[in-house]
Every structure is written in structure tokens, then in C-alpha cells.
Amino acid sequence: MQPWHRLIKERQQERERVRKERDRKGADQRRVRESNRSLVLNYIREHRSIPRSDLAPYTGLSRTAIGNIVDELLQERIVQQEEHGFGDDRRTTLLSFNATAGYILGGTLDSQLLKVLLADLAGHTIQQLEVPFSLSKGPEESLPLLEKLLRVFVEQQLIPWDMVVGVGLGVISPLALLPRSAALPVALARWANTDIQQVLEHDLGVPVYLEHDGSMGALGESRYGAGRNEGNMIYLNVGTSISAGLILNDQVYRSHAGTAGEIGHIPVEVHGQLCQCGRSGCLETVASGDGILREVQRFIPTLTTLSQVIEAAQAGNAACVGALERAGKYLGFVLAGLVNTLTPSLIVLDGSVMQAGELILQPLRAAVETHSLPISFAYTRIALAESNGFAASLGGVATIIDAIF
């Protein structure tokens, strides 16, 4: 087993042991050894280059224990060392973390598109991939195709597959809950009872983590984007559908069911359009890209894409401007409720609809300010995402890094 795969499995097993043995005192030698290894590795990882002699004072471990751990990390190529000389002929051994000892795939899988990025163990992006991808064909066709796309993508970067540490995927909510999800939209009915994580782990031969795409996006922006150093934030992605993720007290909030962030299905119109979830008047029906396009086509049926609508609005077309303003007001209305409830320090806006810029941002901000309490609004900033559409993919990378370290 590749060292990183073993490390992730050990972390999973360790968490399970902690859960089962929470009330037991003491720890066995294996747990102590793994804890010491993590202590040493993370200290090295968090410093660009450190003298080997610094490890003993920081960790409190014996030099023998440190020597055994460092030798093991060097053998696995997770850590590198070099001799550094001083002017008075003194020499010291410097240790550094080898970020290219393994690689991570982070991706987003929705009903129409696959986004993937390849990163090193420090989270630095190496390459990105964005291709059309349909979930409507069901798992029998979609999962083998996904496997092929991922393998070819890595191969194109001249990286052996056995150097892939793990895969973190953000997926639309119903699929993130499989196989325990009881209800699926008609378009995804063929996915019922499919354990996507299990199938992918078997076929890819690496650990796979699945998460609601909104939560993955929130993690990605909080770690690498506009939400850095923000302990309480809301991430909102408005595209073909609407999803959100919450960072509360520096942690992704998932809820006991793992469905937190489904604000696209908050009802905003009593007798509104039928939503794909089976209910009527959801926010998604009026403020998503499809909802905006549907509103515009009542007046201009020749416009068939969101990008055309945005382009026409920027040229001053009244129907298109009105549809974007309407969507912005509804989004702001719902966000105001979250501001009053959570008072986040930051709201990060992402997704294809946000490409309309101030045409949607201005009415959105105005609605948030109008419908939220002044004291709550005063403590909340609103900003655009900085991840260029790859927030959930970056969240997938962060998930694997957290699983290892």
C-alpha cells in the first residue's frame, strides 16, 4: 500500500478507535507512536526548513524516538534533508516537507459539469480540468467514465497514478447522501442505492471523500480564497442550481444529516414555479441561472443561455436587467435571514450567475441591508469568490490534506 494511502486509512481507523474508546483511559503503543509521528511530521510541514535538532525541544520526545520517526519519513520520501554548512565549519542537518511526495485530486461533480484540479501535498494547484459531464446516464456509465477522466488527467501531467494520495469530491446534495438518501429527483433516480464512495475507492484504488458541494465550496474558499482567516462565513454558489456552505467557529457545519446549506430550496413564492425537488416556489426556481433564463424567455424566447442574458443586460436590455434584479432581490432576502440568524463576518458569492457583476450584486446587497437587522448587517461583509469557479475542488484538496495531517 502506498504510504499516503496507509496514512489516510490509519487516520480513519484512529478516529474510529477514539470514538469507540472515548471512555477508556490510556492508549496503546500504536496510538502513541502514530501521535508522535503526526507531531513530528506536522512540525516539519509547517516550517519551510528546520534544523533536525529543533525537533526534540518542540516535541518533548527523546532523540531516539525522533531519529526513528525521521528515518521512517525520509525512507517514505515524505521528508527531505540536506546538510547546511556555516562559516566556522559547523554543519547542521535541515529537514523540509516534500510536497511532491504525493498528489491530490479535488473535484466538483454536478448534473452537467465536472471540474477537477490536481494539487501537491501543500495544496498548490498544478493543473485544472473542466469538461461536460452528465449524471443522467446513471452510475453504470457515469462512474467508469469519471474514473477514466481522472486517470487520463493525471497521466497527462506525467504523474504515476500510484502517487495520487486521495480524491475529494464535492457533489450535489442528493448524491452526497447516498446510499442512505431516501428520495432522489427523477433525473437522478438511477443512482438510488449506489454507494458512490465505495465504488470509486474500489475502482480508483485510493481513498475517496465525498461531501455536499456547498460545504466543499465553503471549505475551499475559507482555506484558499476570499474567506481566509474568517471563522464564521457563508459560501453561496449560484449557477444552474443554488447551494451554500457554512463555516461556523472555524468548522464546516454539516448538520446531523449532512444536508446543511440547501438554501436553494427555501420557499420564496407561495404559488411559484415547480422545482426539481418536487415543491413549488423555491429560491432556485427564481434566482438560479435556469430560473433567470426562464424569466427572460417569457419576453425574449431567442435567448437560450445565461451568458446571452448577461451580455444583453450589460447592453441595457430591460427584460434581462429586470430578471437579474429580481434574482438579486430574492437572493438578498434569503441571505438577510441568515445574517439575522448567524451574523457571519463574510458572505462569499460564487457561481456563473455572479458573472453579471453589479447587475446582480447591487440589488442583492440592497436586499440584504433592507431585510437584516442593522447591527447584524454592520458586521457582515459581502465579497466575490477568489477561486475562479474551483472552490469546491479546492475544498476537496483541503479535505484530503486534513485527512492526512
N, C-alpha and C positions, 0 to 999 in steps of 0.2 A: 504494500500500500504506500502511495506517495506520502512523504512526511506531513504535508499540509492536510491531506485528507484525514490522516490519522489524528492530527491535532484537532480538527473540527469535530471528529467523532468523539474524541476524548472530552472535548468541551461539552458536547451534548450529553455524554454519559455522566460527566461530573455534575452537570445541572440536575440530571435525574437523580443521582445519588444524594445530592444536597436536599432535594425535595423529599425523598423518602427517609432520609436520616436526620431531618431537621431537629428532631427532639433528642437525638442521641449525642452524647458527649464524646469529645475526642475525634481523631481522624486517623485513618490507616496510613501506612507509609507511602502508598501510591498517591494519595491525595496530597500529602505533604510535598512529595517530590514534584508533582505537577504544579503545585502552587509556587514552589521555589523556582521552577523553570520559567513560569509566567512572569514572576517578579524580575528575574534577570533579563529575560527577553524584552519585556516592555521598557525596562530602563534603558537598554541599548537602543531600542527602536525610537524612543522619544528624544534621543540625543544623536546628533549627526555623527559625532565621532568622540568616543570617550576612552580614557586610559583603562586598561583592564584592572588596574589596582583600585579604581574608584568603586568597583562593584561591592567589595567587602564592607566598607563603611556604610554604603547606602542600604544594602540588603540585610546586613547583620548575619550573613551566612559565613561559614568557615571557608577558608581559601580552598580546601579540598573539595567541598561541595560546589563552589563556584567553578573550580577547574573542571570538574566532571560535566557540569551543565554547559559551560562554554565549549568544551571539546565536542560535545554532542551537537551543539548548534553549528559549530564550524563544519563538522562532518556532513551535516544535512544542508550546508551552504545557506543557512538562514542568516548567519552572521559571518562577516569577513574581518580579517585582522591584517594589520601592517605594522612594521617596525618604524618608529619615528625617532630620529636622532637629534640631539641638542648640541650646542656648540662646545660644551665641556665633555664631550664623548659619552654622555649619558644617553641611554636609549630606553624607550618605553613602548609597550605594545598597545596600539589603538584598535578598538573594536567598533564596527559600524554595522547597521542593519542592511541586509541585502534585499532591497525592494524588488529586484528582478529574480528572486529565487522562486517565484510563482506568479501567477496572473489570475485575475478575477474577471468574470463576465457579469455585468449588470444589465438588466433589460426591462423593457415595458412591453406587455402584450395586451393589446385591446382588440376590439372586434374587426378593425381594419388595418392595423399597422403594427409592425414590430420594430422597436428601437433597441439597439444593443451597443454597449461600449465595452472595450477591453481596457483594463487598468492594471497597474502593477500593485504590489502589496502596500504601497504608500498612498494608494488612491489616485495616482496620476493617470489621466486618460491617455491611452496610446492610439486608439483608433475608434471610430464610430461607424455604425451601420444603421440605415433606415430603409426598410423595404415594406411594400404592401403585404399584408398577411390577414387571411380570413379565418375566423373561428367557426364560421357556419358549416364547414365541412366535417366538423366533429373531431374527436380525438384520434380516430383511426388514421386520418390523413394529416391532420394538423400537427400532431406531436412528432411523427417521424420527419416531417418537413422542418419543424423547428430544430430538431436535433441536427439535421443535415446543414441547415443555415449556420448554426453555431459552430459546428466543426469546420466548415469551409472558411468561415470568417477568421477563426483562429489560425488555420493553416495558411491563409493569405498573408498573415503577419509573420510567417516563418517561425511560429512558436509551436513546439510539440504539444499535443493535447495533454500529455501527462504532466505538463507544468501548470495546467489550469487547476486552481485551488478549489473553486466552487462557483456556483451560479446563483445570483439573487435576482428574482423576477417580480416585478410589480404587475398584477393582473386585475382585471375588473372584478368588482366585489363578488358576484355570484361564483366565479371560478376560484377565487381565493378561499372560499369556504368549503369547496368540495373535499372529500366525498360526503360531508355531513350536511351540506346545504339541502334543504327540503324543497325549495322552489327555484326554478330557473325560468328566464324568459323563453318564449317559444323558439327564438333564434338559436338558443344555446341548449335546447332540450337534449341533444345527442350527447352532451357532456355529463349527463346525470350519472352519479355513482363512480365517476372517474377520479382516481387519486392521482392528480397531475404530478405532484411532487414525487411520489413513489415511482411512477412510470419514468419520469425524466432522470431520476437518480439511477435507476436501473440501466437505462439506455446510454446515459452520458458517462456513467461511472465516476461521478463526482457528487459531493453534497450539493443539494439544491434547496434554496429557501424561497418560499412563496409568500407574498404579502399583498394586501389591498393596495392598489396603485396610488391612492391618495396618501396613505401612510408612508409608502416608499418615497413619494414626491416630497413630503414634509421632511423626512429624514435627509434626503439628498440636498434640499435647499438649506436645511439647518446646519449641515456639515460642510457643504462646499459652495453654497450660493448666498443669496441675499439674507438668509437667516442665521448666518454665522454669529455665535455669541448671543443668540436670542433664546432664552429658556422657555418662553411662552409665545407661541406663534400659531397662526392658521395658514395653511397652504391650500390654495384653491386653484384647481385646474379646470378651465372652461374650454372644451373643444367639442367634439362630436357628442360627448356626454359631459357630465359635471361630477367631479369628485373632489373631496377635501381630505386633508390630514391635519392632525392636531399634535403640536408639541406642547406638553404641559409639564412644568417643573423639570425641564431638560430631558423629558422622556416622551417617546411616541405613545400617544394614548390610543389604545385599540378597542377598549371595552371588553367585557367578558365574552362577547360573541365574536369579536374581531370585525365588527361592521361599522365602527365609529367613522364618521366623516361623510356619510351618504346624504349630504345636504341637497344634492340634485333632486331628491325625492321629497323634499319639504313642499307641501301644497301651498300654492300662491294664488290659484284661481279656483273658485268653488265649482264652476261648471266648465272647466278648461279642457284642453286637448287631452286625448287618451295617451298615456305614457307607456313606454315599453315595459314598465314594471307592472302594468295592469290597472293602475289607478289613474285618476284624471287630475289635471291642473298642477302637476309637479313643476318645480322650478326648471327642470331640464327641458320641459316642453316649450318654454318661452325664452330661455336665456342661453341654451346651448347653441352650437353652430347650426345644428339641424333646425332648432326652434326659430332662430333668426332667419334662416333661409326660407322656412315655411311661411313666416310672416311677410317677407319681401315678395314671395311668389304670388301672394294674393293680388298684388298690384303689378308686378313685373315678372311674368312666368318665364321669360327668356333667360333670367339669371339662374344659373344652376349650381354654383359653388359659393362657399363663404368668401373666398378670395375675391370673386367678382363683386360680391355685395360690398366688401370693404373698399375695393377700388372705386366703385360707383359712389359710395358715401363720401370718400375723400374728394371726389369730383363735385360734390354738392347735391347728389340725388336725394330728394326729400324723403322718399319711401325708405331708402336704405339708412339714411341718418336716423329716421324715426324708429326703425326696427332695432338699431344698435342702442339708441337712448332707452327704449323700452326694456331691453335686456339688462342694460346697466342699472336701471332703477330697481328691477326685480332682484338682481344680484345684491345690490346695496341694501335693500330691505331685509333680505335674509341675513346678510353679514352683520347688520345692525343688531339683530337678535343675539348673535354670537358675541359681539362686542359687549353688549349689556350683560351677558351671562359669564363670559370668561375674561374680559378685558385683556386681550393679548397685547403684547408690546408691538407686534408686527403682523400684518396680513400680507402674504406673498401671493401675487396673481400670476397665473401661468396658463398656457394653452393657446390654441390657434385664434380664439376669439379676441384675445388680448392684443393681437396684431393690429387691431383697429385703433390702438393708441388712445388719445384723448377723446375720440368719438364715443368710446365706452367708459373710459376711466373717469371722465368728468361727471357724467350722471351717476356712476357708481359711487364715487366719493361723496357727492352731494346727498345721495340717499342714505349712506351710512351716517353722515353727520346729522341729517334731519331726524332719523329714527332711533339713534342711540343717545344715551344719556351724555350730557356734555362732559362730565368728569371721566367717563369711560372712554369717550372718543379722544379726549385730550391726551391720553396715554397710549394711543394706538396709531402706529404709522401704517401706511399702505404703500407697497412697493411692487415693482415687477420682478419676476424671477430672473436669475442670472445664469441659469443652466442651459440656455438655448434649446429648450424642449426635452432635455435629458435628465430632468430632476429625479424621476422615479428610477431611471437606470443608475444614477449616482447613488440613490438610496439602496439599490441592490448591491452595489460595491461596498457601501458602508456596512450593510448587514453582514456580508461575508467577513470583512475586517473585524467587526465586533465579535463574530463567532470564533475567530481565531485567537484574538488577543483579549 
